[in-house]
Amino acid sequence: MKLFNRTATDERIENIRNKIFKEMYYLIMVICLVSIGIKVANHGFELKLMILELVILFLGGIYFLIRSIFLGVYWDEVEMHDRMNKTTMGTKTVWSSIGLALVIAIIFGVNSAVSYANGTTQGLWYFILVLFVSIMIYLPIFLLLFGGVHLLAKKISLKNRDDENKL
């Protein structure tokens, strides 16, 4: 007698539970960001005070990405995005890598010009020099990191989806 064995689940209940878990995930991420903001406001930018929140944010995102890749959902989401938008996800990945590299390069350039220059001409020279060197360093790193993850995720997700279709 299998009185307590529940093999059939109600799809409506599963969808509601998934919605609750999604909301809970977003709530935890917002709480971590607010906690980081409060710590920065009270104590300044001390990294050792924010380690736990940063680890939670980073590992939560990594876990979500890995699970969606291995379940084959990542590439399905990319295909849906590409169908609904003019700009493909691959193009957005490249542009976001370029944008992030530029933002970091500008921040480093301004910091070096303000902190180490003794005049306007020297400050401009330091800014331009650090800007170009930072772009040459960070642009390939971000392109390989973001583009490589996107291509690897595509390959794994398509492979897992094809394996599921064979079953």
N, C-alpha and C positions, 0 to 999 in steps of 0.2 A: 504494500500500500504506500502510495506516494502522496501523502496528505500535505506535506510541507515543501515539496519540490515545485517551484514555480518556473517553468521553462518559457511560457508565453508572457511577453510583456506588452503593455499597452503603449503604442507608439506616441500617443498624445502625452502620456506621463513622461516618457523618455525625452520628448522634445521640451517639455516644461523643465525637467531636471537639468537638461543641457543649457537651457536659457538661464536658469538660476546659477549654474556653475560659471557661465560666461560673465554674468553680472558680478559674481563674487571675485572673479579674476580681475576685472576692471576696478572694482572697489579696492582690492589689495594694492594694485599698482598706483591708484590715486593716493591711498594712505601713505605709501612709501614716498611718493613725490612730495606730498605735503610735509611729511616728517623731515625730508631733506631740506625743504624750504625753511621750516622753522629752525632747524639746526644751523643753517647758514645765517639766518637773521640773528639768532642769539649768540652764536659762537664764532662767526666768520666761516670762511671756507677751510675747514679742517677735515681732511679726507678720512682720518681715523675715526671720526665720529659718525661718518655716513657709510661705513663699510657694509654693515648689515643690510641697509636699504638698497644699496647699489648691487649687492650680491643677489638679493631677492628680485630686483628688476631685471638684472642680466640673466640669471638662471631661469626665470619665468619666461622670458622671451625666447631663450635658447630651447627650452623644453617644448614650448608651443611650436616653434619652427621644426624641430626634429620630429615631433609626433605628426605634424601635418604632412611632412615629407614622406615619412614611412607609411602613412595611411593612404597616400596617393592624393590627398586633398589639396596639397600645395599647387600642383600643376593644374588641377581643375579650377582652382581660384584664379590662377594666372590666365588661363584660357578665357574664363568669364570676364576678367578685367580687360583683356585685350579685345574681346568682342564688343564691350560696352564703351570703351574709351578710344580716342584717336591715337593716343600715345601708348605704345606697348610697354609692358613691365620691364623688358630688357632695356629699352631706351630710358625709362625713368631711373633704372638702376645706374646706368652710366652717368646721367645728369646729376643724380644725387651724390655720386662719388666725386664728380667734378666740383659740385657746390660745396660739399663738406671739406674738400681739400682747399678750396679757395677761402672759405671762412677761417679755417685753421691758419692758413698762410697769412691772411690779413691780420688776424689777432697777433700772431707772432711778429709780423712786420711792425705793427704799431707799438707793440711792447718793446721791441728792440730799439725803435726810433725814440721813444719817450724815455726809456731807461738808460740808454748808453750814448746817445748823441749829444754833442756839445753845441749844436747850432742847427739852423733850418736846413742848410745844404747837407751837412753830415747826417741829419735825421732822415732826409729824403733818400740819401744814398743807402743808409742802413735799411730803411723800409723796403726799397726796391730789391736790394740784395737778399734780404731774408725772405721776402715774398717769393722770389723766383726759386730760391733754394728749397724753401718749404714746399712749393708746388711740385718741384722735381722729386722730392722725397715722398710726399703724401699721396699724390695723384696715382702713381702706379700701385702703391700699397692698397688704397681704397678700391681701385678698379679690380685688382686681383681678389681682394677680400669680398666685396659685394658681388662683383660679376662672377667670381669663382663659386661662391655659395649659391648664387642663382642658377648657374649651369649645372652644378652638382646636384642641387635639389631637383632640377628638371629631370636629370638622368635617373636619379633614384626613384622619384615619384612616378615617372613613366614606366620604369621597370616593375615597380610594385603594382601599378594599375594593370599592366599587361599580365602579370602573374595571377592577379585576382580574376581577370577575364578568362584565363585558361581553366580555372577551376570550375 
